[in-house]
Amino acid sequence: MSAAIHTWTAAGMPVHPYQQEACDTVCATCAAPIKYGIPLAQIETPTTANHADYFRFGSKHVCPACAWLYAAGKGRPGNYIATPGRMEYTVISLDSVVTDKRPWVDALADVAAMPPETPVAGVMTTDVKPRLWPRVRLATVGRFGLYVHASEYDVSEWREFGLHACIDLIGKMTAPLAAGYSKASLYHGLLRDYARSTRCLGSAWEWESQLAPHRSEPHFIPALIAAGVKKESKRDVKPTAGPYINPQPAATGGHQPNQAQPGLF
Ligand SMILES: [Zn+2]
């Protein structure tokens, strides 16, 4: 089964707006063998990008699953993960106002609890604009992977990584993020944030020693993308040149965080 068909099936095989016809070929996008397909002429629009990448195998048709995904349009499906019977749209920020989307960290924890042979497919991206779903491969919980796209880290690839290692590392990232370190500092090294790290060198060294062994591992970037703290848990997010001020509880408005979701860099 292709990742696209797995995803479409997980979503409940929703209808697509195209007319299909009999054919005997493979899907031009996901290579699944098909007896009925949607002609590429219906899928192609003047703005369809990556024709050469996504219309392949000498085929002139796509399967209903890929047709549905093409019909979703730009920016969709964005971040998602599909397991049997469920396609879930996810978000990076823990402070999302979108009530029907959970943060990655919650979705990953649920998936990690599934049996290792459970099939899974998904995209984790910091930019929902590029069409990434055709690049997804079918993975399992035990041999996990996602298409990971984060131009901030120069990553856009299908990436296999350990799901449990990723979740463990997200946990290790929480304390330094809550202490106000940026994701860029987690990526490059906490000591680059001189003002913050020198204020409490003990914890800076401790956290840095926990993160450092993972930086070259495949699960590091996915963990960094998914990691976060809720605004109210964040302390001292503003890089201060002045003296250290004990942050007030967010509700009092005494110490306003300077941004909702800082850029990854
Ligand atoms: Zn297909």
Residues whose N, C-alpha, C, O or C-beta is under 5 A from the ligand:
A	BS01	ZN	A4 C27 T29 C30 A31 C63 C66
